[in-house]
Amino acid sequence: MNTNRETQLIPSPINPSLYMDAIRIGQQVLLEQGSKASAAMEIFKIFKDESREVVLQAFIEGANIVRLQMV
């Protein structure tokens, strides 16, 4: 299985507008508090019905969380 980042599909959020709001809020919390955990918690609060992949992508974009590759 090829897990190269370039070949992985970017998940599609149910509500793209809400997704972008979550990213913006996460980035703002990260700037104000300097805490990736706090930013991720704010992002997570916004999503109820999104897939795990969408939430993870929002964490990466909005809270500067790094996706680890399993070997």
N, CA, C and O atoms as a CHARMM CRD file, in Angstrom:
* protein
*
  284
    1    1 MET  N      0.83700  -1.19200   0.00000 PROA 1      0.00000
    2    1 MET  CA     0.00000   0.00000   0.00000 PROA 1      0.00000
    3    1 MET  C      0.87400   1.24500   0.00000 PROA 1      0.00000
    4    1 MET  O      1.76300   1.37900   0.84100 PROA 1      0.00000
    5    2 ASN  N      0.63600   2.13000  -0.90900 PROA 2      0.00000
    6    2 ASN  CA     1.39500   3.35700  -1.01200 PROA 2      0.00000
    7    2 ASN  C      0.75000   4.41300  -0.11700 PROA 2      0.00000
    8    2 ASN  O     -0.38200   4.83200  -0.35800 PROA 2      0.00000
    9    3 THR  N      1.47100   4.83700   0.91000 PROA 3      0.00000
   10    3 THR  CA     0.94100   5.84500   1.84000 PROA 3      0.00000
   11    3 THR  C      1.63200   7.18300   1.66100 PROA 3      0.00000
   12    3 THR  O      1.61300   8.02000   2.56400 PROA 3      0.00000
   13    4 ASN  N      2.23300   7.38900   0.51900 PROA 4      0.00000
   14    4 ASN  CA     2.89400   8.64300   0.22600 PROA 4      0.00000
   15    4 ASN  C      1.87000   9.77800   0.32600 PROA 4      0.00000
   16    4 ASN  O      0.77600   9.68000  -0.22900 PROA 4      0.00000
   17    5 ARG  N      2.22500  10.84300   1.02700 PROA 5      0.00000
   18    5 ARG  CA     1.29100  11.93800   1.28300 PROA 5      0.00000
   19    5 ARG  C      0.69600  12.51400   0.00100 PROA 5      0.00000
   20    5 ARG  O     -0.48100  12.87300  -0.02900 PROA 5      0.00000
   21    6 GLU  N      1.49500  12.60500  -1.04900 PROA 6      0.00000
   22    6 GLU  CA     1.00700  13.18300  -2.28600 PROA 6      0.00000
   23    6 GLU  C     -0.07600  12.33700  -2.93700 PROA 6      0.00000
   24    6 GLU  O     -0.90000  12.86700  -3.68300 PROA 6      0.00000
   25    7 THR  N     -0.09600  11.03600  -2.67400 PROA 7      0.00000
   26    7 THR  CA    -1.06400  10.15800  -3.31600 PROA 7      0.00000
   27    7 THR  C     -2.32400   9.96500  -2.48700 PROA 7      0.00000
   28    7 THR  O     -3.29100   9.37700  -2.97300 PROA 7      0.00000
   29    8 GLN  N     -2.33700  10.45100  -1.23500 PROA 8      0.00000
   30    8 GLN  CA    -3.51700  10.30100  -0.39900 PROA 8      0.00000
   31    8 GLN  C     -4.56600  11.33000  -0.79600 PROA 8      0.00000
   32    8 GLN  O     -4.24100  12.46400  -1.14700 PROA 8      0.00000
   33    9 LEU  N     -5.82200  10.92000  -0.73500 PROA 9      0.00000
   34    9 LEU  CA    -6.91900  11.83600  -1.05000 PROA 9      0.00000
   35    9 LEU  C     -7.19000  12.74800   0.13300 PROA 9      0.00000
   36    9 LEU  O     -7.14900  12.31300   1.28400 PROA 9      0.00000
   37   10 ILE  N     -7.46300  13.99600  -0.14900 PROA 10     0.00000
   38   10 ILE  CA    -7.84700  14.94100   0.89100 PROA 10     0.00000
   39   10 ILE  C     -9.32300  14.72300   1.17000 PROA 10     0.00000
   40   10 ILE  O    -10.13300  14.74700   0.24300 PROA 10     0.00000
   41   11 PRO  N     -9.69200  14.51000   2.43800 PROA 11     0.00000
   42   11 PRO  CA   -11.09800  14.26700   2.75600 PROA 11     0.00000
   43   11 PRO  C    -11.96700  15.48300   2.46700 PROA 11     0.00000
   44   11 PRO  O    -11.51400  16.62300   2.57300 PROA 11     0.00000
   45   12 SER  N    -13.20700  15.23100   2.10300 PROA 12     0.00000
   46   12 SER  CA   -14.16000  16.31400   1.82400 PROA 12     0.00000
   47   12 SER  C    -15.09200  16.50100   3.00900 PROA 12     0.00000
   48   12 SER  O    -15.79100  15.56300   3.39400 PROA 12     0.00000
   49   13 PRO  N    -15.11700  17.69500   3.59700 PROA 13     0.00000
   50   13 PRO  CA   -16.01900  17.93500   4.72500 PROA 13     0.00000
   51   13 PRO  C    -17.47500  18.00500   4.27200 PROA 13     0.00000
   52   13 PRO  O    -17.76600  18.35400   3.12800 PROA 13     0.00000
   53   14 ILE  N    -18.38000  17.67100   5.18300 PROA 14     0.00000
   54   14 ILE  CA   -19.81000  17.75400   4.91300 PROA 14     0.00000
   55   14 ILE  C    -20.19800  19.21700   4.67100 PROA 14     0.00000
   56   14 ILE  O    -20.96400  19.52500   3.75800 PROA 14     0.00000
   57   15 ASN  N    -19.66100  20.10000   5.49500 PROA 15     0.00000
   58   15 ASN  CA   -19.95800  21.53100   5.40100 PROA 15     0.00000
   59   15 ASN  C    -18.63800  22.30000   5.24100 PROA 15     0.00000
   60   15 ASN  O    -17.99300  22.62000   6.24000 PROA 15     0.00000
   61   16 PRO  N    -18.23100  22.59900   4.00900 PROA 16     0.00000
   62   16 PRO  CA   -16.95400  23.27900   3.78700 PROA 16     0.00000
   63   16 PRO  C    -16.82700  24.63100   4.50000 PROA 16     0.00000
   64   16 PRO  O    -15.73700  24.99100   4.94600 PROA 16     0.00000
   65   17 SER  N    -17.91200  25.37000   4.61100 PROA 17     0.00000
   66   17 SER  CA   -17.88000  26.65600   5.28900 PROA 17     0.00000
   67   17 SER  C    -17.56700  26.46800   6.77900 PROA 17     0.00000
   68   17 SER  O    -16.74800  27.19800   7.33700 PROA 17     0.00000
   69   18 LEU  N    -18.19900  25.52000   7.40400 PROA 18     0.00000
   70   18 LEU  CA   -17.95200  25.21600   8.81200 PROA 18     0.00000
   71   18 LEU  C    -16.51400  24.73200   9.00200 PROA 18     0.00000
   72   18 LEU  O    -15.86100  25.06400   9.99200 PROA 18     0.00000
   73   19 TYR  N    -16.03500  23.94800   8.04300 PROA 19     0.00000
   74   19 TYR  CA   -14.66300  23.44800   8.08700 PROA 19     0.00000
   75   19 TYR  C    -13.67700  24.62400   8.09400 PROA 19     0.00000
   76   19 TYR  O    -12.74300  24.65200   8.89600 PROA 19     0.00000
   77   20 MET  N    -13.88700  25.57700   7.20900 PROA 20     0.00000
   78   20 MET  CA   -12.99100  26.73200   7.13900 PROA 20     0.00000
   79   20 MET  C    -13.07400  27.58000   8.41100 PROA 20     0.00000
   80   20 MET  O    -12.06600  28.12600   8.86000 PROA 20     0.00000
   81   21 ASP  N    -14.26900  27.69100   8.98900 PROA 21     0.00000
   82   21 ASP  CA   -14.41700  28.39800  10.26800 PROA 21     0.00000
   83   21 ASP  C    -13.61700  27.69600  11.36000 PROA 21     0.00000
   84   21 ASP  O    -12.96000  28.35000  12.17000 PROA 21     0.00000
   85   22 ALA  N    -13.67100  26.37400  11.38200 PROA 22     0.00000
   86   22 ALA  CA   -12.93600  25.60200  12.38500 PROA 22     0.00000
   87   22 ALA  C    -11.43300  25.80800  12.24100 PROA 22     0.00000
   88   22 ALA  O    -10.72200  25.93800  13.23700 PROA 22     0.00000
   89   23 ILE  N    -10.95000  25.83800  11.00300 PROA 23     0.00000
   90   23 ILE  CA    -9.53400  26.09000  10.75200 PROA 23     0.00000
   91   23 ILE  C     -9.14700  27.47100  11.27200 PROA 23     0.00000
   92   23 ILE  O     -8.13700  27.63200  11.95800 PROA 23     0.00000
   93   24 ARG  N     -9.96200  28.45700  10.93400 PROA 24     0.00000
   94   24 ARG  CA    -9.68900  29.83700  11.36200 PROA 24     0.00000
   95   24 ARG  C     -9.67100  29.95300  12.88800 PROA 24     0.00000
   96   24 ARG  O     -8.78100  30.58600  13.45500 PROA 24     0.00000
   97   25 ILE  N    -10.64800  29.34800  13.54100 PROA 25     0.00000
   98   25 ILE  CA   -10.72700  29.39300  15.00500 PROA 25     0.00000
   99   25 ILE  C     -9.52800  28.68300  15.62200 PROA 25     0.00000
  100   25 ILE  O     -8.93200  29.18100  16.57700 PROA 25     0.00000
  101   26 GLY  N     -9.17500  27.53000  15.08300 PROA 26     0.00000
  102   26 GLY  CA    -8.01900  26.79300  15.59000 PROA 26     0.00000
  103   26 GLY  C     -6.73900  27.59700  15.47300 PROA 26     0.00000
  104   26 GLY  O     -5.93800  27.63000  16.40700 PROA 26     0.00000
  105   27 GLN  N     -6.54100  28.24500  14.33700 PROA 27     0.00000
  106   27 GLN  CA    -5.35100  29.06400  14.13600 PROA 27     0.00000
  107   27 GLN  C     -5.33000  30.25300  15.09100 PROA 27     0.00000
  108   27 GLN  O     -4.27500  30.62900  15.60300 PROA 27     0.00000
  109   28 GLN  N     -6.50200  30.84200  15.32600 PROA 28     0.00000
  110   28 GLN  CA    -6.59000  31.97400  16.25000 PROA 28     0.00000
  111   28 GLN  C     -6.25200  31.54700  17.67900 PROA 28     0.00000
  112   28 GLN  O     -5.50400  32.23300  18.37600 PROA 28     0.00000
  113   29 VAL  N     -6.80500  30.41400  18.11200 PROA 29     0.00000
  114   29 VAL  CA    -6.51100  29.89500  19.45800 PROA 29     0.00000
  115   29 VAL  C     -5.01900  29.58600  19.57600 PROA 29     0.00000
  116   29 VAL  O     -4.39900  29.88400  20.59700 PROA 29     0.00000
  117   30 LEU  N     -4.44800  28.99400  18.53800 PROA 30     0.00000
  118   30 LEU  CA    -3.02100  28.67800  18.54900 PROA 30     0.00000
  119   30 LEU  C     -2.18400  29.95100  18.69100 PROA 30     0.00000
  120   30 LEU  O     -1.20900  29.96700  19.44200 PROA 30     0.00000
  121   31 LEU  N     -2.55400  31.00800  17.98400 PROA 31     0.00000
  122   31 LEU  CA    -1.83500  32.28300  18.10100 PROA 31     0.00000
  123   31 LEU  C     -1.97900  32.90300  19.49000 PROA 31     0.00000
  124   31 LEU  O     -1.00800  33.38700  20.07000 PROA 31     0.00000
  125   32 GLU  N     -3.20100  32.88100  20.00900 PROA 32     0.00000
  126   32 GLU  CA    -3.46500  33.53500  21.29100 PROA 32     0.00000
  127   32 GLU  C     -2.90400  32.76100  22.47900 PROA 32     0.00000
  128   32 GLU  O     -2.33700  33.35000  23.39900 PROA 32     0.00000
  129   33 GLN  N     -3.06500  31.42800  22.45500 PROA 33     0.00000
  130   33 GLN  CA    -2.69000  30.62200  23.61900 PROA 33     0.00000
  131   33 GLN  C     -1.38200  29.86200  23.43300 PROA 33     0.00000
  132   33 GLN  O     -0.76500  29.43500  24.40900 PROA 33     0.00000
  133   34 GLY  N     -0.95900  29.69200  22.18800 PROA 34     0.00000
  134   34 GLY  CA     0.27400  28.96300  21.92800 PROA 34     0.00000
  135   34 GLY  C      0.18500  27.48200  22.22900 PROA 34     0.00000
  136   34 GLY  O      1.20700  26.81600  22.39200 PROA 34     0.00000
  137   35 SER  N     -1.02700  26.96100  22.30300 PROA 35     0.00000
  138   35 SER  CA    -1.23300  25.55800  22.66700 PROA 35     0.00000
  139   35 SER  C     -1.92300  24.80700  21.53100 PROA 35     0.00000
  140   35 SER  O     -3.05100  25.12700  21.15600 PROA 35     0.00000
  141   36 LYS  N     -1.23300  23.80800  20.99100 PROA 36     0.00000
  142   36 LYS  CA    -1.82700  22.98000  19.95200 PROA 36     0.00000
  143   36 LYS  C     -3.01300  22.19100  20.50700 PROA 36     0.00000
  144   36 LYS  O     -4.00100  21.97000  19.80600 PROA 36     0.00000
  145   37 ALA  N     -2.90900  21.77000  21.76200 PROA 37     0.00000
  146   37 ALA  CA    -3.99500  21.00800  22.38900 PROA 37     0.00000
  147   37 ALA  C     -5.25600  21.85500  22.50500 PROA 37     0.00000
  148   37 ALA  O     -6.35300  21.36800  22.22900 PROA 37     0.00000
  149   38 SER  N     -5.11800  23.10300  22.90600 PROA 38     0.00000
  150   38 SER  CA    -6.27200  24.00100  23.01900 PROA 38     0.00000
  151   38 SER  C     -6.88700  24.26400  21.65200 PROA 38     0.00000
  152   38 SER  O     -8.10900  24.28200  21.50600 PROA 38     0.00000
  153   39 ALA  N     -6.04400  24.46600  20.66200 PROA 39     0.00000
  154   39 ALA  CA    -6.53600  24.69600  19.29800 PROA 39     0.00000
  155   39 ALA  C     -7.28700  23.45600  18.79600 PROA 39     0.00000
  156   39 ALA  O     -8.36000  23.57900  18.20500 PROA 39     0.00000
  157   40 ALA  N     -6.73500  22.28200  19.02600 PROA 40     0.00000
  158   40 ALA  CA    -7.38400  21.04400  18.58900 PROA 40     0.00000
  159   40 ALA  C     -8.71400  20.84100  19.29900 PROA 40     0.00000
  160   40 ALA  O     -9.67300  20.37800  18.68100 PROA 40     0.00000
  161   41 MET  N     -8.79200  21.17500  20.57900 PROA 41     0.00000
  162   41 MET  CA   -10.05400  21.02700  21.32400 PROA 41     0.00000
  163   41 MET  C    -11.13200  21.94800  20.75400 PROA 41     0.00000
  164   41 MET  O    -12.28800  21.54200  20.63100 PROA 41     0.00000
  165   42 GLU  N    -10.76900  23.17000  20.40800 PROA 42     0.00000
  166   42 GLU  CA   -11.74600  24.09100  19.82200 PROA 42     0.00000
  167   42 GLU  C    -12.22600  23.57900  18.47000 PROA 42     0.00000
  168   42 GLU  O    -13.41200  23.67900  18.15600 PROA 42     0.00000
  169   43 ILE  N    -11.32600  23.03900  17.67700 PROA 43     0.00000
  170   43 ILE  CA   -11.70400  22.46400  16.38600 PROA 43     0.00000
  171   43 ILE  C    -12.63100  21.27800  16.59700 PROA 43     0.00000
  172   43 ILE  O    -13.65300  21.15400  15.92200 PROA 43     0.00000
  173   44 PHE  N    -12.27600  20.41000  17.53100 PROA 44     0.00000
  174   44 PHE  CA   -13.06300  19.20100  17.77700 PROA 44     0.00000
  175   44 PHE  C    -14.48100  19.53500  18.22900 PROA 44     0.00000
  176   44 PHE  O    -15.42300  18.83000  17.86800 PROA 44     0.00000
  177   45 LYS  N    -14.64400  20.59800  19.01200 PROA 45     0.00000
  178   45 LYS  CA   -15.97200  21.00900  19.48400 PROA 45     0.00000
  179   45 LYS  C    -16.90800  21.35500  18.32000 PROA 45     0.00000
  180   45 LYS  O    -18.12300  21.18200  18.41600 PROA 45     0.00000
  181   46 ILE  N    -16.32900  21.84200  17.23100 PROA 46     0.00000
  182   46 ILE  CA   -17.13500  22.29500  16.09200 PROA 46     0.00000
  183   46 ILE  C    -17.69600  21.12400  15.28800 PROA 46     0.00000
  184   46 ILE  O    -18.77500  21.23100  14.70400 PROA 46     0.00000
  185   47 PHE  N    -16.97500  20.02000  15.25600 PROA 47     0.00000
  186   47 PHE  CA   -17.37300  18.88200  14.41800 PROA 47     0.00000
  187   47 PHE  C    -18.15500  17.84900  15.21500 PROA 47     0.00000
  188   47 PHE  O    -17.71600  17.40300  16.27500 PROA 47     0.00000
  189   48 LYS  N    -19.32300  17.47200  14.69000 PROA 48     0.00000
  190   48 LYS  CA   -20.11200  16.40300  15.29800 PROA 48     0.00000
  191   48 LYS  C    -20.22800  15.23800  14.33000 PROA 48     0.00000
  192   48 LYS  O    -19.98700  14.08800  14.69700 PROA 48     0.00000
  193   49 ASP  N    -20.59400  15.53900  13.10200 PROA 49     0.00000
  194   49 ASP  CA   -20.92400  14.50100  12.13500 PROA 49     0.00000
  195   49 ASP  C    -19.84700  14.28400  11.08100 PROA 49     0.00000
  196   49 ASP  O    -20.07100  13.56400  10.10800 PROA 49     0.00000
  197   50 GLU  N    -18.68800  14.89600  11.26100 PROA 50     0.00000
  198   50 GLU  CA   -17.62700  14.73900  10.27000 PROA 50     0.00000
  199   50 GLU  C    -16.87900  13.42200  10.48300 PROA 50     0.00000
  200   50 GLU  O    -16.86200  12.86300  11.57900 PROA 50     0.00000
  201   51 SER  N    -16.27100  12.95400   9.41600 PROA 51     0.00000
  202   51 SER  CA   -15.48500  11.71800   9.49300 PROA 51     0.00000
  203   51 SER  C    -14.18400  11.97300  10.25000 PROA 51     0.00000
  204   51 SER  O    -13.73900  13.11100  10.40000 PROA 51     0.00000
  205   52 ARG  N    -13.61000  10.91400  10.70600 PROA 52     0.00000
  206   52 ARG  CA   -12.34100  10.98800  11.42100 PROA 52     0.00000
  207   52 ARG  C    -11.26800  11.66000  10.55600 PROA 52     0.00000
  208   52 ARG  O    -10.46500  12.44800  11.05600 PROA 52     0.00000
  209   53 GLU  N    -11.26100  11.34500   9.26500 PROA 53     0.00000
  210   53 GLU  CA   -10.26200  11.89600   8.35300 PROA 53     0.00000
  211   53 GLU  C    -10.39400  13.40700   8.20800 PROA 53     0.00000
  212   53 GLU  O     -9.39100  14.11600   8.13000 PROA 53     0.00000
  213   54 VAL  N    -11.63600  13.90200   8.17300 PROA 54     0.00000
  214   54 VAL  CA   -11.86900  15.34200   8.05500 PROA 54     0.00000
  215   54 VAL  C    -11.40800  16.04300   9.33600 PROA 54     0.00000
  216   54 VAL  O    -10.76500  17.09100   9.27300 PROA 54     0.00000
  217   55 VAL  N    -11.73400  15.47100  10.48900 PROA 55     0.00000
  218   55 VAL  CA   -11.31800  16.05800  11.76600 PROA 55     0.00000
  219   55 VAL  C     -9.79300  16.07900  11.84500 PROA 55     0.00000
  220   55 VAL  O     -9.20900  17.08100  12.25800 PROA 55     0.00000
  221   56 LEU  N     -9.15100  14.99200  11.45600 PROA 56     0.00000
  222   56 LEU  CA    -7.69400  14.93400  11.47300 PROA 56     0.00000
  223   56 LEU  C     -7.09100  15.99000  10.55200 PROA 56     0.00000
  224   56 LEU  O     -6.12800  16.66200  10.92100 PROA 56     0.00000
  225   57 GLN  N     -7.65400  16.13600   9.36300 PROA 57     0.00000
  226   57 GLN  CA    -7.15200  17.15000   8.43200 PROA 57     0.00000
  227   57 GLN  C     -7.32600  18.55200   9.01700 PROA 57     0.00000
  228   57 GLN  O     -6.46100  19.40700   8.83000 PROA 57     0.00000
  229   58 ALA  N     -8.42400  18.79500   9.71600 PROA 58     0.00000
  230   58 ALA  CA    -8.64100  20.09400  10.36300 PROA 58     0.00000
  231   58 ALA  C     -7.61300  20.32200  11.47100 PROA 58     0.00000
  232   58 ALA  O     -7.13900  21.44300  11.65400 PROA 58     0.00000
  233   59 PHE  N     -7.26800  19.27000  12.20800 PROA 59     0.00000
  234   59 PHE  CA    -6.22700  19.39100  13.23100 PROA 59     0.00000
  235   59 PHE  C     -4.89800  19.77700  12.58400 PROA 59     0.00000
  236   59 PHE  O     -4.17500  20.62600  13.10400 PROA 59     0.00000
  237   60 ILE  N     -4.58400  19.16300  11.46800 PROA 60     0.00000
  238   60 ILE  CA    -3.32500  19.44300  10.76900 PROA 60     0.00000
  239   60 ILE  C     -3.29600  20.88200  10.28200 PROA 60     0.00000
  240   60 ILE  O     -2.28800  21.57100  10.44000 PROA 60     0.00000
  241   61 GLU  N     -4.38700  21.34100   9.69400 PROA 61     0.00000
  242   61 GLU  CA    -4.43400  22.68800   9.12400 PROA 61     0.00000
  243   61 GLU  C     -4.65000  23.78000  10.16900 PROA 61     0.00000
  244   61 GLU  O     -4.06100  24.85600  10.07300 PROA 61     0.00000
  245   62 GLY  N     -5.48500  23.51100  11.15700 PROA 62     0.00000
  246   62 GLY  CA    -5.87100  24.55400  12.09700 PROA 62     0.00000
  247   62 GLY  C     -5.11200  24.57700  13.40400 PROA 62     0.00000
  248   62 GLY  O     -5.05400  25.61300  14.06600 PROA 62     0.00000
  249   63 ALA  N     -4.52500  23.44700  13.78900 PROA 63     0.00000
  250   63 ALA  CA    -3.81600  23.40200  15.07600 PROA 63     0.00000
  251   63 ALA  C     -2.35100  23.03400  14.88900 PROA 63     0.00000
  252   63 ALA  O     -1.62500  22.83400  15.86300 PROA 63     0.00000
  253   64 ASN  N     -1.91700  22.94600  13.62800 PROA 64     0.00000
  254   64 ASN  CA    -0.52400  22.63700  13.30900 PROA 64     0.00000
  255   64 ASN  C     -0.09200  21.29200  13.90100 PROA 64     0.00000
  256   64 ASN  O      1.04800  21.13000  14.33700 PROA 64     0.00000
  257   65 ILE  N     -1.02200  20.33600  13.90800 PROA 65     0.00000
  258   65 ILE  CA    -0.73400  18.98200  14.36800 PROA 65     0.00000
  259   65 ILE  C     -0.11600  18.22500  13.19800 PROA 65     0.00000
  260   65 ILE  O     -0.56600  18.36100  12.06000 PROA 65     0.00000
  261   66 VAL  N      0.90400  17.43500  13.47200 PROA 66     0.00000
  262   66 VAL  CA     1.60700  16.70900  12.42600 PROA 66     0.00000
  263   66 VAL  C      1.08300  15.27500  12.36400 PROA 66     0.00000
  264   66 VAL  O      0.93200  14.59900  13.38200 PROA 66     0.00000
  265   67 ARG  N      0.81000  14.83500  11.13500 PROA 67     0.00000
  266   67 ARG  CA     0.36200  13.45000  10.92500 PROA 67     0.00000
  267   67 ARG  C      1.59300  12.55500  10.90400 PROA 67     0.00000
  268   67 ARG  O      2.51500  12.77700  10.11900 PROA 67     0.00000
  269   68 LEU  N      1.60700  11.54400  11.76500 PROA 68     0.00000
  270   68 LEU  CA     2.71500  10.60500  11.81700 PROA 68     0.00000
  271   68 LEU  C      2.49300   9.48200  10.83700 PROA 68     0.00000
  272   68 LEU  O      1.37900   8.97400  10.70800 PROA 68     0.00000
  273   69 GLN  N      3.53500   9.09300  10.14900 PROA 69     0.00000
  274   69 GLN  CA     3.46300   7.98000   9.21800 PROA 69     0.00000
  275   69 GLN  C      3.89700   6.71000   9.93000 PROA 69     0.00000
  276   69 GLN  O      4.96900   6.66200  10.53200 PROA 69     0.00000
  277   70 MET  N      3.07700   5.70100   9.85900 PROA 70     0.00000
  278   70 MET  CA     3.43200   4.40400  10.44400 PROA 70     0.00000
  279   70 MET  C      4.29300   3.64100   9.44800 PROA 70     0.00000
  280   70 MET  O      4.00600   3.63700   8.25100 PROA 70     0.00000
  281   71 VAL  N      5.31700   3.01300   9.92300 PROA 71     0.00000
  282   71 VAL  CA     6.20200   2.23500   9.03900 PROA 71     0.00000
  283   71 VAL  C      5.94100   0.77300   9.15800 PROA 71     0.00000
  284   71 VAL  O      6.59400  -0.02700   8.48800 PROA 71     0.00000
